[in-house]
Amino acid sequence: MSFYERINTAGLVTSLIVLAWYGLQVVPQMGTAPVSEIAYTGPMIIAVVVGVILSVITAVLVSIGSAIWLTVKEGKDAVDAEFGNEDERDKHIGRLGDAIGGHVLSVAVILALALIWMEFETFWVANGLFVGAWLSAAIGTVVKLFAYRGAF
């Protein structure tokens, strides 16, 4: 597994955990309170901030762990080769995942605009954008992981 593949996998796992936490905070309220009274803003802000912080921490930990593993397993030269080279394949896979993720985000924004035009509650618009942004990143990452395995 390449360095970029490990980073993407760790980021996907982290984002799944944060989204699950957010869902556990908000979804139970949907059955017991009117949409206008659901407390989603605080959990959403926490999820975004914690998600960003955890993504950075995870990337650093994966980088350090990969460097230690490669040093022990193959020596310092392997570390220099692994971390110093983003080849054409890595760049192409990154662009592919980012492009598909961008398309998903575009759809989410259009749907959020449609919700606004139809005068839905702010709860639905905010959560549509939140989940749409998460889906964009997650689908882009999944595409990258499949591409690393030769699926595209």
Secondary structure, DSSP 8 states (H G I E B T S, - for coil): --HHHHHHHHHHHHHHHHHHHHHHHHHHHHTTS-GGG---HHHHHHHHHHHHHHHHHHHHHHHHHHHHHHHHHH-HHHHHHHHH---HHHHHHHHHHHHHHHHHHHHHHHHHHHHHHTT--HHHHHHHHHHHHHHHHHHHHHHHHHHHTT--
